[in-house]
């Protein structure tokens, strides 16, 4: 009988040990901790997945938006990432979107004692910087929030209203970035901008690499065709743990009557074809983000299920990824 107890005890210990190390092994991949009530480690949080104008889009009565107007489906906020460091009680935004109020509230709920320590701007298109107006005296009247920008973006904000008023009133303080130069924002986290080709009417465009103590990510919400870039995005995917990539359009026929060469984002179909030679583990790092309201991955369950069955991912608002 004593021998039997020893055997049972041994099996129990072995089983619990396997479960414990199994959980540890899973932590080496992207984890969705959306149900965590409080963030207790350096992390990224997805704060929105839609293109600049959000989902649904203004004045859209087509079937792509009708589910939301009919309250069958929830809306989606504009693409944005939050960076959180619980040790220093600080969080940062990547891009200041029209949904900045709600996005800051999501960060506050995850880190109640935290404060906004800075905003990183990718470029001067509507969904990526216009939320800065909420920091002005008509709204928050923010106390000198650092806003990290590239040189042309800095000049644009300094020489155009109402943005120059944010500077003169001390609501924001501009911090100039340099491409491929790493910025240490806390003891645990570094971020580096890198230039990407895009429609640069008012500013240059950058993506970001965010590196924590364990994991790193790249964020490229806007880019022209991958072939226009002088870097190999495949290498960046392989070198990092997560990749949030431009998924604006699913395929070429989404905007009938519109010249798609004027908005040459890489179609998701093209990206999937391009990345099919990557290892399955590298494909699994990819999360498509910045979806236009016409993108069927937002509203067509059939198309959405196809992506969910593949090795690739659709970014999900409120998902959290360890850094």
Secondary structure, 3 states (H helix, E strand, C coil): CHHHHHHHHHHHHHHHHHHHHHHHHHCCCCCCCCCCCCCCCCEEEEEECECCCCECCCCCCCHHHHHHHCCCCCCECECEEEEEECCCCEEEEECCCCCHHHHHHHHHHHCCCCEEEEEECCCCCHHHHHHHHHHCCCCCCCCCEEEEECHHHHHHHHHCCCHHHHHHCCCEEEEECCCCCEEECCCCCEEEEEECCCCCCCCCCEEEEEECCCCEEEEECCCECHHHCCCCHHHHHHHCCEEEEECCCCCCCCCCCCCHHHHCECCHHHHHHHHHHCCHHHHCCEEEECECCCCHHHHCHHHHHHHHHCCCEECCCCCEEEC
